[in-house]
């Protein structure tokens, strides 16, 4: 089975509850398509080298 990466970029003012809700929804989509989550990491708040619109 091929492995894929998924990275979620959020605005810094997003509440933790909203972030966890989004992660749960993404996880459900993966499981519904017979996928498996093998690892989750948080990089915390990171200043990007450029802005995203």
Helices and strands as residue ranges (DSSP letters): H 16-32
